[in-house]
Amino acid sequence: MNKKKNGGVNPALQSRFIALDGPDGCGKTTQTKMLVEWLTKQGVDVVSFREPGATAIGEKIRQILLNPEHIAMTTAAEVMLYMAARVQLWNEKITPALKAGKCVITDRWLSSTCAYQGHAGGFGIEKVTKIAADCLEKPWPDLTIILDVDSQTAKSRLKSNLDRMEQKGEEYHSKVREGFLKLAKQQKNFVITNAADDIETVHKKVTDTIEKFGAR
């Protein structure tokens, strides 16, 4: 990674957008937090957002999407709600942060909707990406790190009170993982990281990826 300068901001990561994504139980929320702490220590001006959420509207949409009571929700409705929350986050928080020269890290992004609703839900990855292209100025991050983990390991990491998406069953979540791996082969700037290892080992893999990205 290039040397930091001008007030401690690393120029290689200014106005760059990075997403951490993967199946439920892959450890992305923990890794996102650790990455932000690491980048801050490197002198990078960084902000992070969870997705869906991080805005008043997005958090309300998140509650609707993840509420186990909403079992009647269709896959198409899921796509539209996730995209609505994403568009709000992009316009309200991400765009201003990028314009201010900050490095933006998100816990999930478009890759999640492609893997969950597009592939596992049968909506179609191509249809998801078309909607995103129509709604977002920049659908894809500069870098997406997919934290890949097998179904059994992922299941063992989940909390007991599962949300609506986590309750969808083993077959669905197996297809979700398949969707992430398929997407990574189709899209540029995707890196697959084995997330079955311990937290510190995975963190080192993530930071190594960021350093290579920053050195381009």
C-alpha positions as CSV (number, residue, x, y, z in Angstrom):
1,M,0.0,0.0,0.0
2,N,1.3,3.5,-0.8
3,K,2.7,5.6,1.9
4,K,0.1,7.8,3.7
5,K,0.5,11.6,3.4
6,N,-1.5,14.8,3.6
7,G,-3.1,14.6,7.0
8,G,-2.6,10.8,7.3
9,V,-5.0,9.9,4.5
10,N,-3.7,7.1,2.3
11,P,-4.0,8.4,-1.3
12,A,-4.4,4.9,-2.8
13,L,-7.7,4.4,-0.9
14,Q,-9.2,7.9,-1.1
15,S,-12.7,7.8,-2.6
16,R,-12.6,4.0,-2.9
17,F,-15.5,1.8,-2.2
18,I,-15.0,-1.7,-0.8
19,A,-17.6,-4.3,0.2
20,L,-17.2,-7.4,2.4
21,D,-19.9,-10.0,1.6
22,G,-20.7,-13.6,1.9
23,P,-23.2,-16.1,3.3
24,D,-24.8,-15.8,6.7
25,G,-22.2,-17.0,9.3
26,C,-19.2,-16.1,7.2
27,G,-18.0,-13.5,9.8
28,K,-18.3,-10.4,7.5
29,T,-19.6,-8.1,10.3
30,T,-16.7,-9.0,12.5
31,Q,-14.2,-8.7,9.7
32,T,-15.7,-5.4,8.6
33,K,-15.2,-3.9,12.1
34,M,-11.6,-5.3,12.2
35,L,-10.8,-3.9,8.8
36,V,-12.0,-0.4,9.7
37,E,-9.9,-0.5,12.8
38,W,-6.9,-1.6,10.8
39,L,-7.4,1.0,8.1
40,T,-7.7,3.7,10.7
41,K,-4.4,2.7,12.2
42,Q,-2.9,2.9,8.7
43,G,-4.0,6.5,8.5
44,V,-6.9,5.9,6.1
45,D,-9.9,8.2,6.4
46,V,-12.6,5.5,6.5
47,V,-16.3,5.1,7.2
48,S,-18.4,1.9,7.2
49,F,-22.1,1.1,6.7
50,R,-24.2,-2.0,7.1
51,E,-26.5,-3.0,4.4
52,P,-29.5,-2.8,4.4
53,G,-29.5,0.0,6.9
54,A,-27.4,2.9,8.0
55,T,-30.1,5.4,7.2
56,A,-33.4,6.1,8.9
57,I,-35.3,4.7,5.9
58,G,-32.9,1.8,5.4
59,E,-33.2,0.7,9.0
60,K,-37.0,0.6,8.7
61,I,-36.7,-1.5,5.5
62,R,-34.2,-3.8,7.3
63,Q,-36.8,-4.4,10.1
64,I,-39.4,-5.4,7.5
65,L,-37.0,-7.7,5.6
66,L,-35.6,-9.6,8.5
67,N,-38.8,-9.9,10.6
68,P,-39.6,-13.6,10.9
69,E,-43.3,-12.8,10.9
70,H,-43.2,-11.7,7.3
71,I,-43.2,-15.2,5.8
72,A,-45.5,-14.2,2.9
73,M,-42.9,-11.9,1.4
74,T,-42.0,-12.8,-2.2
75,T,-38.5,-12.9,-3.6
76,A,-39.4,-10.0,-6.0
77,A,-40.5,-8.0,-3.0
78,E,-37.2,-8.8,-1.3
79,V,-35.3,-7.6,-4.3
80,M,-37.2,-4.3,-4.5
81,L,-36.9,-3.6,-0.7
82,Y,-33.1,-4.4,-0.6
83,M,-32.6,-2.2,-3.6
84,A,-34.6,0.7,-2.1
85,A,-32.5,0.6,1.1
86,R,-29.3,0.4,-1.1
87,V,-30.3,3.4,-3.2
88,Q,-31.1,5.5,-0.1
89,L,-27.7,4.5,1.5
90,W,-25.9,5.3,-1.7
91,N,-27.4,8.8,-2.1
92,E,-27.5,9.8,1.6
93,K,-24.3,8.4,2.9
94,I,-21.9,6.8,0.4
95,T,-21.8,9.4,-2.3
96,P,-21.0,12.3,0.1
97,A,-18.3,10.2,1.8
98,L,-16.7,9.3,-1.5
99,K,-16.8,12.9,-2.7
100,A,-15.1,13.9,0.6
101,G,-12.2,11.5,-0.2
102,K,-13.1,8.9,2.4
103,C,-12.7,5.2,1.9
104,V,-16.1,3.5,2.2
105,I,-16.5,0.0,3.6
106,T,-19.8,-1.8,3.5
107,D,-21.1,-4.9,5.2
108,R,-22.9,-6.4,2.2
109,W,-23.8,-4.8,-1.1
110,L,-25.4,-5.7,-4.5
111,S,-23.5,-9.1,-4.5
112,S,-25.8,-10.2,-1.6
113,T,-29.0,-9.5,-3.6
114,C,-27.5,-11.4,-6.6
115,A,-26.6,-14.4,-4.5
116,Y,-29.7,-14.6,-2.2
117,Q,-32.6,-13.4,-4.3
118,G,-31.0,-13.6,-7.8
119,H,-29.5,-17.1,-7.5
120,A,-30.9,-18.9,-4.5
121,G,-34.3,-17.3,-4.8
122,G,-34.5,-17.8,-8.6
123,F,-35.2,-14.2,-9.5
124,G,-32.1,-14.1,-11.8
125,I,-28.7,-12.5,-11.3
126,E,-29.0,-10.6,-14.6
127,K,-32.4,-9.1,-13.6
128,V,-31.0,-8.0,-10.2
129,T,-28.0,-6.3,-11.9
130,K,-30.2,-4.6,-14.5
131,I,-32.4,-3.1,-11.7
132,A,-29.2,-2.0,-9.9
133,A,-27.8,-0.4,-13.1
134,D,-31.0,1.6,-13.5
135,C,-31.1,2.8,-9.9
136,L,-27.4,3.3,-8.9
137,E,-24.8,5.6,-10.3
138,K,-22.2,3.0,-9.4
139,P,-23.6,-0.5,-8.9
140,W,-20.4,-2.3,-8.1
141,P,-17.7,-1.4,-5.6
142,D,-14.1,-0.9,-6.5
143,L,-13.4,-4.1,-4.7
144,T,-15.6,-6.9,-3.3
145,I,-14.2,-9.4,-0.9
146,I,-16.3,-12.6,-0.7
147,L,-15.8,-14.4,2.6
148,D,-16.5,-18.0,1.6
149,V,-17.5,-20.6,4.2
150,D,-19.0,-24.0,4.0
151,S,-22.6,-24.5,5.2
152,Q,-21.9,-26.5,8.3
153,T,-19.3,-23.9,9.6
154,A,-21.6,-21.1,8.8
155,K,-24.5,-22.7,10.6
156,S,-22.4,-23.3,13.7
157,R,-21.6,-19.6,13.9
158,L,-25.2,-18.3,13.7
159,K,-27.0,-17.1,16.8
160,S,-30.0,-19.0,18.2
161,N,-32.6,-16.3,17.3
162,L,-32.5,-16.4,13.5
163,D,-33.9,-13.6,11.4
164,R,-36.2,-14.3,8.5
165,M,-33.4,-14.7,5.9
166,E,-31.4,-16.9,8.2
167,Q,-34.4,-19.2,8.7
168,K,-34.7,-20.1,5.0
169,G,-33.1,-23.5,5.4
170,E,-29.9,-25.4,4.5
171,E,-30.7,-25.9,0.8
172,Y,-31.4,-22.2,0.2
173,H,-28.2,-21.2,2.0
174,S,-26.2,-23.8,0.0
175,K,-27.5,-22.1,-3.1
176,V,-26.6,-18.7,-1.7
177,R,-23.0,-19.8,-1.4
178,E,-23.1,-21.2,-4.9
179,G,-24.4,-17.8,-6.1
180,F,-21.6,-15.8,-4.5
181,L,-19.0,-18.1,-6.1
182,K,-20.7,-17.9,-9.5
183,L,-20.9,-14.1,-9.3
184,A,-17.2,-13.9,-8.4
185,K,-16.3,-15.6,-11.6
186,Q,-18.5,-13.2,-13.7
187,Q,-17.5,-9.9,-12.2
188,K,-14.3,-7.9,-12.1
189,N,-12.6,-6.8,-8.9
190,F,-14.0,-9.8,-6.8
191,V,-11.7,-11.7,-4.4
192,I,-12.8,-14.9,-2.8
193,T,-11.3,-15.5,0.7
194,N,-11.6,-18.7,2.7
195,A,-13.4,-17.6,5.9
196,A,-13.5,-21.0,7.6
197,D,-10.3,-20.2,9.5
198,D,-10.0,-18.4,12.9
199,I,-10.8,-14.7,13.0
200,E,-7.2,-13.4,13.1
201,T,-6.2,-15.6,10.1
202,V,-9.1,-14.4,8.1
203,H,-8.4,-10.8,9.1
204,K,-4.8,-11.2,7.8
205,K,-6.1,-12.5,4.5
206,V,-8.5,-9.5,4.2
207,T,-5.7,-6.9,5.0
208,D,-3.3,-8.6,2.5
209,T,-6.0,-8.2,-0.1
210,I,-6.5,-4.6,0.7
211,E,-2.7,-4.0,0.6
212,K,-2.5,-5.5,-2.9
213,F,-5.5,-3.5,-4.0
214,G,-4.0,-0.3,-2.6
215,A,-0.7,-1.0,-4.4
216,R,-2.3,-1.1,-7.9
